[in-house]
Amino acid sequence: MPENSIMILIDGAGWKAGAIKWLKDAVKQKKYTTEETKNKEILVFSLTEFFTWANKTFIK
């Protein structure tokens, strides 16, 4: 993706056991980052986590 900031929102129960933890860990560890993508910000949220983040970020 060409954007410098990417947000992945996860909702629903259609995920395999451990998939969300794997995705969050891979993002946190920058597991699949290349030299040209190492500075990208990737955020992974459940819908509840997103609303909490949005409230803290945009409502002051």
PDB file with one MODEL, atoms N, CA, C and O in Angstrom:
MODEL        1
ATOM      1  N   MET A   1       0.834  -1.173   0.000  1.00  0.00           N
ATOM      2  CA  MET A   1       0.000   0.000   0.000  1.00  0.00           C
ATOM      3  C   MET A   1       0.882   1.240   0.000  1.00  0.00           C
ATOM      4  O   MET A   1       1.879   1.280   0.720  1.00  0.00           O
ATOM      5  N   PRO A   2       0.546   2.231  -0.775  1.00  0.00           N
ATOM      6  CA  PRO A   2       1.412   3.410  -0.870  1.00  0.00           C
ATOM      7  C   PRO A   2       1.312   4.363   0.320  1.00  0.00           C
ATOM      8  O   PRO A   2       2.198   5.197   0.506  1.00  0.00           O
ATOM      9  N   GLU A   3       0.264   4.262   1.120  1.00  0.00           N
ATOM     10  CA  GLU A   3       0.074   5.176   2.253  1.00  0.00           C
ATOM     11  C   GLU A   3       1.135   4.935   3.328  1.00  0.00           C
ATOM     12  O   GLU A   3       1.632   3.821   3.490  1.00  0.00           O
ATOM     13  N   ASN A   4       1.470   5.995   4.055  1.00  0.00           N
ATOM     14  CA  ASN A   4       2.423   5.870   5.160  1.00  0.00           C
ATOM     15  C   ASN A   4       1.777   5.361   6.434  1.00  0.00           C
ATOM     16  O   ASN A   4       2.455   4.794   7.292  1.00  0.00           O
ATOM     17  N   SER A   5       0.473   5.558   6.567  1.00  0.00           N
ATOM     18  CA  SER A   5      -0.267   5.061   7.724  1.00  0.00           C
ATOM     19  C   SER A   5      -1.386   4.152   7.235  1.00  0.00           C
ATOM     20  O   SER A   5      -2.156   4.516   6.347  1.00  0.00           O
ATOM     21  N   ILE A   6      -1.463   2.975   7.824  1.00  0.00           N
ATOM     22  CA  ILE A   6      -2.457   1.982   7.424  1.00  0.00           C
ATOM     23  C   ILE A   6      -3.174   1.505   8.680  1.00  0.00           C
ATOM     24  O   ILE A   6      -2.535   1.212   9.690  1.00  0.00           O
ATOM     25  N   MET A   7      -4.494   1.429   8.617  1.00  0.00           N
ATOM     26  CA  MET A   7      -5.280   0.953   9.739  1.00  0.00           C
ATOM     27  C   MET A   7      -6.067  -0.274   9.291  1.00  0.00           C
ATOM     28  O   MET A   7      -6.749  -0.254   8.266  1.00  0.00           O
ATOM     29  N   ILE A   8      -5.961  -1.326  10.069  1.00  0.00           N
ATOM     30  CA  ILE A   8      -6.702  -2.551   9.792  1.00  0.00           C
ATOM     31  C   ILE A   8      -7.720  -2.721  10.904  1.00  0.00           C
ATOM     32  O   ILE A   8      -7.357  -2.824  12.076  1.00  0.00           O
ATOM     33  N   LEU A   9      -9.004  -2.750  10.536  1.00  0.00           N
ATOM     34  CA  LEU A   9     -10.079  -2.934  11.506  1.00  0.00           C
ATOM     35  C   LEU A   9     -10.604  -4.352  11.392  1.00  0.00           C
ATOM     36  O   LEU A   9     -10.887  -4.838  10.297  1.00  0.00           O
ATOM     37  N   ILE A  10     -10.729  -5.010  12.536  1.00  0.00           N
ATOM     38  CA  ILE A  10     -11.187  -6.394  12.586  1.00  0.00           C
ATOM     39  C   ILE A  10     -12.512  -6.432  13.323  1.00  0.00           C
ATOM     40  O   ILE A  10     -12.634  -5.908  14.431  1.00  0.00           O
ATOM     41  N   ASP A  11     -13.512  -7.060  12.698  1.00  0.00           N
ATOM     42  CA  ASP A  11     -14.810  -7.195  13.353  1.00  0.00           C
ATOM     43  C   ASP A  11     -15.399  -8.545  12.974  1.00  0.00           C
ATOM     44  O   ASP A  11     -15.138  -9.063  11.888  1.00  0.00           O
ATOM     45  N   GLY A  12     -16.174  -9.098  13.850  1.00  0.00           N
ATOM     46  CA  GLY A  12     -16.827 -10.364  13.572  1.00  0.00           C
ATOM     47  C   GLY A  12     -16.049 -11.542  14.134  1.00  0.00           C
ATOM     48  O   GLY A  12     -14.984 -11.376  14.728  1.00  0.00           O
ATOM     49  N   ALA A  13     -16.599 -12.733  13.936  1.00  0.00           N
ATOM     50  CA  ALA A  13     -16.016 -13.933  14.532  1.00  0.00           C
ATOM     51  C   ALA A  13     -15.529 -14.919  13.479  1.00  0.00           C
ATOM     52  O   ALA A  13     -15.364 -16.099  13.788  1.00  0.00           O
ATOM     53  N   GLY A  14     -15.298 -14.486  12.271  1.00  0.00           N
ATOM     54  CA  GLY A  14     -14.912 -15.396  11.199  1.00  0.00           C
ATOM     55  C   GLY A  14     -13.427 -15.695  11.117  1.00  0.00           C
ATOM     56  O   GLY A  14     -12.962 -16.190  10.091  1.00  0.00           O
ATOM     57  N   TRP A  15     -12.686 -15.416  12.145  1.00  0.00           N
ATOM     58  CA  TRP A  15     -11.234 -15.601  12.143  1.00  0.00           C
ATOM     59  C   TRP A  15     -10.866 -16.941  12.758  1.00  0.00           C
ATOM     60  O   TRP A  15     -11.541 -17.420  13.669  1.00  0.00           O
ATOM     61  N   LYS A  16      -9.805 -17.540  12.264  1.00  0.00           N
ATOM     62  CA  LYS A  16      -9.279 -18.761  12.873  1.00  0.00           C
ATOM     63  C   LYS A  16      -8.675 -18.416  14.231  1.00  0.00           C
ATOM     64  O   LYS A  16      -8.213 -17.296  14.450  1.00  0.00           O
ATOM     65  N   ALA A  17      -8.684 -19.383  15.131  1.00  0.00           N
ATOM     66  CA  ALA A  17      -8.100 -19.172  16.460  1.00  0.00           C
ATOM     67  C   ALA A  17      -6.642 -18.740  16.322  1.00  0.00           C
ATOM     68  O   ALA A  17      -5.867 -19.380  15.612  1.00  0.00           O
ATOM     69  N   GLY A  18      -6.275 -17.670  16.990  1.00  0.00           N
ATOM     70  CA  GLY A  18      -4.900 -17.185  16.979  1.00  0.00           C
ATOM     71  C   GLY A  18      -4.564 -16.241  15.838  1.00  0.00           C
ATOM     72  O   GLY A  18      -3.486 -15.647  15.836  1.00  0.00           O
ATOM     73  N   ALA A  19      -5.457 -16.086  14.866  1.00  0.00           N
ATOM     74  CA  ALA A  19      -5.146 -15.261  13.690  1.00  0.00           C
ATOM     75  C   ALA A  19      -4.960 -13.786  14.036  1.00  0.00           C
ATOM     76  O   ALA A  19      -4.049 -13.133  13.528  1.00  0.00           O
ATOM     77  N   ILE A  20      -5.817 -13.272  14.894  1.00  0.00           N
ATOM     78  CA  ILE A  20      -5.724 -11.851  15.247  1.00  0.00           C
ATOM     79  C   ILE A  20      -4.460 -11.590  16.047  1.00  0.00           C
ATOM     80  O   ILE A  20      -3.776 -10.592  15.815  1.00  0.00           O
ATOM     81  N   LYS A  21      -4.140 -12.471  16.982  1.00  0.00           N
ATOM     82  CA  LYS A  21      -2.901 -12.319  17.748  1.00  0.00           C
ATOM     83  C   LYS A  21      -1.704 -12.388  16.807  1.00  0.00           C
ATOM     84  O   LYS A  21      -0.768 -11.599  16.938  1.00  0.00           O
ATOM     85  N   TRP A  22      -1.725 -13.324  15.860  1.00  0.00           N
ATOM     86  CA  TRP A  22      -0.624 -13.448  14.896  1.00  0.00           C
ATOM     87  C   TRP A  22      -0.467 -12.149  14.105  1.00  0.00           C
ATOM     88  O   TRP A  22       0.649 -11.653  13.946  1.00  0.00           O
ATOM     89  N   LEU A  23      -1.572 -11.597  13.611  1.00  0.00           N
ATOM     90  CA  LEU A  23      -1.520 -10.363  12.825  1.00  0.00           C
ATOM     91  C   LEU A  23      -0.958  -9.215  13.654  1.00  0.00           C
ATOM     92  O   LEU A  23      -0.082  -8.484  13.190  1.00  0.00           O
ATOM     93  N   LYS A  24      -1.457  -9.051  14.880  1.00  0.00           N
ATOM     94  CA  LYS A  24      -0.971  -7.965  15.738  1.00  0.00           C
ATOM     95  C   LYS A  24       0.512  -8.138  16.058  1.00  0.00           C
ATOM     96  O   LYS A  24       1.264  -7.163  16.059  1.00  0.00           O
ATOM     97  N   ASP A  25       0.936  -9.371  16.327  1.00  0.00           N
ATOM     98  CA  ASP A  25       2.355  -9.631  16.615  1.00  0.00           C
ATOM     99  C   ASP A  25       3.222  -9.353  15.392  1.00  0.00           C
ATOM    100  O   ASP A  25       4.297  -8.767  15.517  1.00  0.00           O
ATOM    101  N   ALA A  26       2.767  -9.767  14.214  1.00  0.00           N
ATOM    102  CA  ALA A  26       3.528  -9.547  12.979  1.00  0.00           C
ATOM    103  C   ALA A  26       3.702  -8.055  12.708  1.00  0.00           C
ATOM    104  O   ALA A  26       4.772  -7.619  12.285  1.00  0.00           O
ATOM    105  N   VAL A  27       2.657  -7.278  12.951  1.00  0.00           N
ATOM    106  CA  VAL A  27       2.731  -5.826  12.759  1.00  0.00           C
ATOM    107  C   VAL A  27       3.672  -5.208  13.787  1.00  0.00           C
ATOM    108  O   VAL A  27       4.518  -4.382  13.444  1.00  0.00           O
ATOM    109  N   LYS A  28       3.522  -5.606  15.042  1.00  0.00           N
ATOM    110  CA  LYS A  28       4.353  -5.043  16.120  1.00  0.00           C
ATOM    111  C   LYS A  28       5.835  -5.318  15.895  1.00  0.00           C
ATOM    112  O   LYS A  28       6.677  -4.453  16.135  1.00  0.00           O
ATOM    113  N   GLN A  29       6.149  -6.527  15.433  1.00  0.00           N
ATOM    114  CA  GLN A  29       7.537  -6.922  15.205  1.00  0.00           C
ATOM    115  C   GLN A  29       8.062  -6.496  13.831  1.00  0.00           C
ATOM    116  O   GLN A  29       9.228  -6.713  13.501  1.00  0.00           O
ATOM    117  N   LYS A  30       7.169  -5.879  13.033  1.00  0.00           N
ATOM    118  CA  LYS A  30       7.517  -5.491  11.658  1.00  0.00           C
ATOM    119  C   LYS A  30       8.084  -6.692  10.897  1.00  0.00           C
ATOM    120  O   LYS A  30       9.083  -6.593  10.185  1.00  0.00           O
ATOM    121  N   LYS A  31       7.420  -7.808  11.074  1.00  0.00           N
ATOM    122  CA  LYS A  31       7.888  -9.093  10.574  1.00  0.00           C
ATOM    123  C   LYS A  31       8.029  -9.142   9.050  1.00  0.00           C
ATOM    124  O   LYS A  31       8.943  -9.788   8.536  1.00  0.00           O
ATOM    125  N   TYR A  32       7.148  -8.477   8.337  1.00  0.00           N
ATOM    126  CA  TYR A  32       7.171  -8.543   6.877  1.00  0.00           C
ATOM    127  C   TYR A  32       7.539  -7.199   6.253  1.00  0.00           C
ATOM    128  O   TYR A  32       7.102  -6.872   5.150  1.00  0.00           O
ATOM    129  N   THR A  33       8.341  -6.433   6.969  1.00  0.00           N
ATOM    130  CA  THR A  33       8.741  -5.109   6.505  1.00  0.00           C
ATOM    131  C   THR A  33       9.988  -5.202   5.637  1.00  0.00           C
ATOM    132  O   THR A  33      10.876  -6.018   5.882  1.00  0.00           O
ATOM    133  N   THR A  34      10.035  -4.369   4.643  1.00  0.00           N
ATOM    134  CA  THR A  34      11.235  -4.256   3.813  1.00  0.00           C
ATOM    135  C   THR A  34      11.912  -2.935   4.130  1.00  0.00           C
ATOM    136  O   THR A  34      11.388  -2.135   4.905  1.00  0.00           O
ATOM    137  N   GLU A  35      13.036  -2.712   3.555  1.00  0.00           N
ATOM    138  CA  GLU A  35      13.767  -1.460   3.784  1.00  0.00           C
ATOM    139  C   GLU A  35      12.921  -0.250   3.377  1.00  0.00           C
ATOM    140  O   GLU A  35      12.940   0.777   4.055  1.00  0.00           O
ATOM    141  N   GLU A  36      12.192  -0.367   2.289  1.00  0.00           N
ATOM    142  CA  GLU A  36      11.400   0.776   1.831  1.00  0.00           C
ATOM    143  C   GLU A  36      10.065   0.931   2.563  1.00  0.00           C
ATOM    144  O   GLU A  36       9.427   1.977   2.448  1.00  0.00           O
ATOM    145  N   THR A  37       9.632  -0.077   3.306  1.00  0.00           N
ATOM    146  CA  THR A  37       8.365   0.031   4.035  1.00  0.00           C
ATOM    147  C   THR A  37       8.542   0.085   5.546  1.00  0.00           C
ATOM    148  O   THR A  37       7.553   0.086   6.280  1.00  0.00           O
ATOM    149  N   LYS A  38       9.765   0.129   6.019  1.00  0.00           N
ATOM    150  CA  LYS A  38      10.011   0.050   7.466  1.00  0.00           C
ATOM    151  C   LYS A  38       9.454   1.228   8.260  1.00  0.00           C
ATOM    152  O   LYS A  38       9.248   1.106   9.467  1.00  0.00           O
ATOM    153  N   ASN A  39       9.207   2.360   7.613  1.00  0.00           N
ATOM    154  CA  ASN A  39       8.715   3.537   8.326  1.00  0.00           C
ATOM    155  C   ASN A  39       7.199   3.683   8.302  1.00  0.00           C
ATOM    156  O   ASN A  39       6.662   4.657   8.830  1.00  0.00           O
ATOM    157  N   LYS A  40       6.514   2.733   7.699  1.00  0.00           N
ATOM    158  CA  LYS A  40       5.055   2.801   7.669  1.00  0.00           C
ATOM    159  C   LYS A  40       4.494   2.538   9.059  1.00  0.00           C
ATOM    160  O   LYS A  40       5.033   1.741   9.826  1.00  0.00           O
ATOM    161  N   GLU A  41       3.409   3.219   9.360  1.00  0.00           N
ATOM    162  CA  GLU A  41       2.700   2.988  10.611  1.00  0.00           C
ATOM    163  C   GLU A  41       1.502   2.099  10.286  1.00  0.00           C
ATOM    164  O   GLU A  41       0.656   2.456   9.466  1.00  0.00           O
ATOM    165  N   ILE A  42       1.441   0.944  10.935  1.00  0.00           N
ATOM    166  CA  ILE A  42       0.321   0.036  10.730  1.00  0.00           C
ATOM    167  C   ILE A  42      -0.350  -0.188  12.072  1.00  0.00           C
ATOM    168  O   ILE A  42       0.291  -0.593  13.042  1.00  0.00           O
ATOM    169  N   LEU A  43      -1.641   0.080  12.117  1.00  0.00           N
ATOM    170  CA  LEU A  43      -2.425  -0.087  13.328  1.00  0.00           C
ATOM    171  C   LEU A  43      -3.445  -1.189  13.092  1.00  0.00           C
ATOM    172  O   LEU A  43      -4.083  -1.235  12.040  1.00  0.00           O
ATOM    173  N   VAL A  44      -3.602  -2.084  14.077  1.00  0.00           N
ATOM    174  CA  VAL A  44      -4.578  -3.166  13.986  1.00  0.00           C
ATOM    175  C   VAL A  44      -5.504  -3.047  15.186  1.00  0.00           C
ATOM    176  O   VAL A  44      -5.057  -3.064  16.333  1.00  0.00           O
ATOM    177  N   PHE A  45      -6.799  -2.925  14.910  1.00  0.00           N
ATOM    178  CA  PHE A  45      -7.786  -2.731  15.964  1.00  0.00           C
ATOM    179  C   PHE A  45      -8.986  -3.649  15.785  1.00  0.00           C
ATOM    180  O   PHE A  45      -9.392  -3.942  14.660  1.00  0.00           O
ATOM    181  N   SER A  46      -9.549  -4.101  16.899  1.00  0.00           N
ATOM    182  CA  SER A  46     -10.910  -4.613  16.876  1.00  0.00           C
ATOM    183  C   SER A  46     -11.789  -3.367  16.798  1.00  0.00           C
ATOM    184  O   SER A  46     -11.297  -2.251  16.965  1.00  0.00           O
ATOM    185  N   LEU A  47     -13.056  -3.547  16.550  1.00  0.00           N
ATOM    186  CA  LEU A  47     -13.938  -2.384  16.468  1.00  0.00           C
ATOM    187  C   LEU A  47     -13.974  -1.627  17.800  1.00  0.00           C
ATOM    188  O   LEU A  47     -13.965  -0.396  17.816  1.00  0.00           O
ATOM    189  N   THR A  48     -14.013  -2.358  18.908  1.00  0.00           N
ATOM    190  CA  THR A  48     -14.005  -1.727  20.231  1.00  0.00           C
ATOM    191  C   THR A  48     -12.705  -0.970  20.471  1.00  0.00           C
ATOM    192  O   THR A  48     -12.718   0.161  20.957  1.00  0.00           O
ATOM    193  N   GLU A  49     -11.577  -1.601  20.126  1.00  0.00           N
ATOM    194  CA  GLU A  49     -10.277  -0.934  20.285  1.00  0.00           C
ATOM    195  C   GLU A  49     -10.196   0.316  19.425  1.00  0.00           C
ATOM    196  O   GLU A  49      -9.614   1.318  19.842  1.00  0.00           O
ATOM    197  N   PHE A  50     -10.779   0.271  18.216  1.00  0.00           N
ATOM    198  CA  PHE A  50     -10.771   1.438  17.329  1.00  0.00           C
ATOM    199  C   PHE A  50     -11.540   2.592  17.951  1.00  0.00           C
ATOM    200  O   PHE A  50     -11.060   3.726  17.950  1.00  0.00           O
ATOM    201  N   PHE A  51     -12.737   2.317  18.486  1.00  0.00           N
ATOM    202  CA  PHE A  51     -13.522   3.391  19.096  1.00  0.00           C
ATOM    203  C   PHE A  51     -12.795   3.996  20.294  1.00  0.00           C
ATOM    204  O   PHE A  51     -12.847   5.209  20.494  1.00  0.00           O
ATOM    205  N   THR A  52     -12.129   3.182  21.080  1.00  0.00           N
ATOM    206  CA  THR A  52     -11.347   3.674  22.213  1.00  0.00           C
ATOM    207  C   THR A  52     -10.215   4.560  21.710  1.00  0.00           C
ATOM    208  O   THR A  52     -10.008   5.654  22.236  1.00  0.00           O
ATOM    209  N   TRP A  53      -9.478   4.102  20.695  1.00  0.00           N
ATOM    210  CA  TRP A  53      -8.390   4.876  20.104  1.00  0.00           C
ATOM    211  C   TRP A  53      -8.907   6.193  19.531  1.00  0.00           C
ATOM    212  O   TRP A  53      -8.315   7.247  19.762  1.00  0.00           O
ATOM    213  N   ALA A  54     -10.017   6.133  18.781  1.00  0.00           N
ATOM    214  CA  ALA A  54     -10.578   7.338  18.168  1.00  0.00           C
ATOM    215  C   ALA A  54     -11.009   8.352  19.215  1.00  0.00           C
ATOM    216  O   ALA A  54     -10.776   9.550  19.056  1.00  0.00           O
ATOM    217  N   ASN A  55     -11.632   7.881  20.274  1.00  0.00           N
ATOM    218  CA  ASN A  55     -12.046   8.791  21.343  1.00  0.00           C
ATOM    219  C   ASN A  55     -10.861   9.461  22.002  1.00  0.00           C
ATOM    220  O   ASN A  55     -10.915  10.654  22.300  1.00  0.00           O
ATOM    221  N   LYS A  56      -9.792   8.722  22.235  1.00  0.00           N
ATOM    222  CA  LYS A  56      -8.585   9.303  22.839  1.00  0.00           C
ATOM    223  C   LYS A  56      -7.872  10.242  21.877  1.00  0.00           C
ATOM    224  O   LYS A  56      -7.289  11.242  22.296  1.00  0.00           O
ATOM    225  N   THR A  57      -7.918   9.921  20.590  1.00  0.00           N
ATOM    226  CA  THR A  57      -7.169  10.678  19.589  1.00  0.00           C
ATOM    227  C   THR A  57      -7.895  11.945  19.143  1.00  0.00           C
ATOM    228  O   THR A  57      -7.268  12.993  18.988  1.00  0.00           O
ATOM    229  N   PHE A  58      -9.207  11.862  18.936  1.00  0.00           N
ATOM    230  CA  PHE A  58      -9.938  12.971  18.318  1.00  0.00           C
ATOM    231  C   PHE A  58     -10.825  13.773  19.272  1.00  0.00           C
ATOM    232  O   PHE A  58     -11.199  14.905  18.966  1.00  0.00           O
ATOM    233  N   ILE A  59     -11.159  13.195  20.417  1.00  0.00           N
ATOM    234  CA  ILE A  59     -12.036  13.902  21.352  1.00  0.00           C
ATOM    235  C   ILE A  59     -11.205  14.301  22.566  1.00  0.00           C
ATOM    236  O   ILE A  59     -10.750  13.455  23.335  1.00  0.00           O
ATOM    237  N   LYS A  60     -11.023  15.581  22.715  1.00  0.00           N
ATOM    238  CA  LYS A  60     -10.209  16.088  23.830  1.00  0.00           C
ATOM    239  C   LYS A  60     -10.971  17.119  24.594  1.00  0.00           C
ATOM    240  O   LYS A  60     -10.459  17.668  25.570  1.00  0.00           O
TER     241      LYS A  60
ENDMDL
END
